Amino acid sequence: MTNEMTNANTRMTNNKKTYDLEERTATFGENIIDFAKSLERNDINRPLIGQIVRSGTSIGANYMEADGAESKKDFNHKIALVKKEAKETKHWLRMIAKANPTKTNNCQQLSREAQELTLIFSSILRSNRK
């Protein structure tokens, strides 16, 4: 994992956890890009890299869309997309770990953040649907 990824993860996992979801989802997308750049380009990794970059960076993009939603229904729909993309990102990280055993630790760290984001957005959805 690059120093930038480690520093960003430290900011997100220490006692002063980042609660700014715009920043947190953007940082996660940046970490995914840095991680994707570190992967060997081969027949197995190429499609996995494309998938992880799409799902991992769309978390922040969809969050930005939700932040600008025009109605509660639109907001909930876009937050549900954020949650879906976070869950999908966890899947691709698992596949990348399988294809790249030396990257398992990196995948686990990123997967933990994807899981935290999934839980955060699940909670937002639950509280908004009441």
Secondary structure by P-SEA (a helix, b strand, c coil): ccaaaaaaaaaacccccccaaaaaaaaaaaaaaaaaaaccccccaaaaaaaaaaaaaaaaaaaaaaaacccaaaaaaaaaaaaaaaaaaaaaaaaaaaacccaaaaaaaaaaaaaaaaaaaaaaaaaaac
